[in-house]
Amino acid sequence: MPTAMLSGNKSIYNRRIFIVCAALLISMAFSHRVTSSIAVILMPVLVLLSPDRMSLIKRAFFNPLFLSCLGFLVINAVGIGYTSNYDQNIKETTAKAGIAAIPFFFCAYAFNIKIKLRLLISIFTVCLFAATLYCLSYAYVIYRLQGDSSVFFYHTLLSPLNEHAVYYSFYLLFCVLYWLEEGIATWKQTTMKAVTVFVLLYFFLLIILLSSKIVLGLLFVYMIYYVFSQLIRKPNKKLIAVVVVVVGIATLLLITTNNPVKKRFIDLTQGSITLFQQEQFNADTYFNGLQFRLLTWRFTGEILREQNAWLTGVSAGDGKSFLQKKYIATGMYQGDGVSSIGYLQYDCHNIYLQTTLESGLPGLAALLAVIIFFLRKLVRSNRKTALLFFLCLLIFGFTESYLSRQYGIVLFCFMPLLLSSAERPDKN
């Protein structure tokens, strides 16, 4: 086949890869789950449609990262054989399929995707900006009608998108890390640097309004790290001054004023930390975030011990139902029976605990293997942004069972691998 034709075919194929990746990012920004699901499915399909499909598949199946992800998925699916809720187990396993599908795509191409990372992140940034601007406008209209400032905070702010505030905060954090680590320094035009700084300040404000304690904590620690890293490397006095002033003012305002963000942090200090040790509660018993997570640690251990399930787990289909039985047995709030089910809606809020509950110690070992191979890949790629974001996700895993949600799996698999695999911007 002529060289020009081969080159043209590769160009078309790379364009398809770009479209799928862009569609996934856009669907995340606008919370369009159907498009997100289709994009995740299309990623392995692109490999299978490639003229080099056999060599690509072989490459993927010889990569320890993909094999560890596939092993994790298989261990989770094994629960179908002993679950009492077959349909739910199928649903849970299907939701987790992306944890193998996405690494399969990147491993098949040896983490060398011929698409422009800068353009993809720019598209994602613009979409996040547009989506959140719409949410702020909607909240302003409601505020003018009702006079309730809470519409600007947490889940309520994102109600037009029907999106989770913590997950969305991680999308914003992803862009903040990228533009600070790889974006601002590579812009030659002063105008583009100014626009990037403006967007970053806007994203900082949004992260504060979304009030995720874990993301705010991670962002605060990262900004301290960023300032010191800039001082050690090549000091950019203007940028450092802007960062210090913005972080300082934001922190001061949050501490000294009466606001919902401050209340969420103060809430962690209220009540006894040993509340989770009580044998019985009542419907009026309130658990803050820390108390509830300690309680799920206790319940997970009790369930595995009572069911003698340390080696198998109770299956993905039965994990939540066993927790619900614990909530009911200990007298916790079960909702009003109409619009709320109280604590019955919650899982372990921890990927490590949730995996152990569902798949036992082998499942936890498989998850740790996935994490180790991810870390090895990201360290070897020499892409600090990808490694920083993945480390943030590992910490997030102690507060949220995000591997049970498609968007969580996209955060865990797609975002770091995209950062480490797509083409860097031309330094010239």
Buried (B, 14 or more C-beta within 10 A) or exposed (E): EEEEEEEEEEEEBBEBBBBBBBBBBBBBBBBBBEBBBBBBEBBBBBBEEBEEEEEBBEBBEEBBBBBBBBBBBEBBBBBBEBBEBEEBBBEBBEBBBBBBBBBBBBBBBEBEBBBBBBBBBBBBBEBBBEBBEEBBEBBEEBBEEEEEEEBBBBBBBBBBBEBBBBBBBBBBBBBBBBBBBBBBBBBEEEEEBEEBBEBBEBBBBBBBBBBBBBBBEBBEEBBEEBBEEBEEEEEBEEBBEBBEEBBEEBBEEBEEEEBBBBEBBEBEEEBEEEBBEEEEBEEEBEBBBBBBBBBBEEBBBEBBEEBEBBEBBBBBBBBBBBBBBBBEEBBBBBEEEEEEBBBBEBBBBBBBBBBBBBBBBBBBBBBBBBBEBBBEBBBEBEBBBBBBBBBBBBEBBEBBBBBBBBBBBBBBBBBBBBBBBBBEBEEE
